Amino acid sequence: MQGMDKQELMAKIVAKVGREKAIDMVMQAYNTEMLTTLLHRLEENKPNMISKFNRRDQLTDALTRVLEVCELAT
């Protein structure tokens, strides 16, 4: 899955579960990624800011996680 862009990841997910379900699953995973990042910052007593230099790409992480789960189910 490394090297795939967001559109490729989403297309693979849509092919497995359909468009509407894919959107729902990715949005839930994205929200989880965002909360995890914010909780991690709070635990480390860091400012609640996401700067350009240390921001993870939560959307790509969410897409990757959803695709991993979809592939496990097949």
Residue pairs with C-beta under 8 A, 6 or more apart in sequence:
1 9
1 64
1 67
1 68
4 12
6 59
6 60
6 63
9 60
9 63
9 64
9 67
10 22
10 26
10 63
12 67
12 70
13 22
13 25
13 26
13 63
13 66
13 67
13 70
14 22
16 22
16 67
16 70
16 71
16 74
17 25
17 70
22 66
25 66
26 59
26 62
26 63
26 66
29 61
29 62
29 63
29 65
29 66
30 58
30 59
30 62
32 62
33 56
33 58
33 59
33 61
33 62
33 65
34 58
37 50
37 56
37 58
38 48
41 47
41 48
42 48
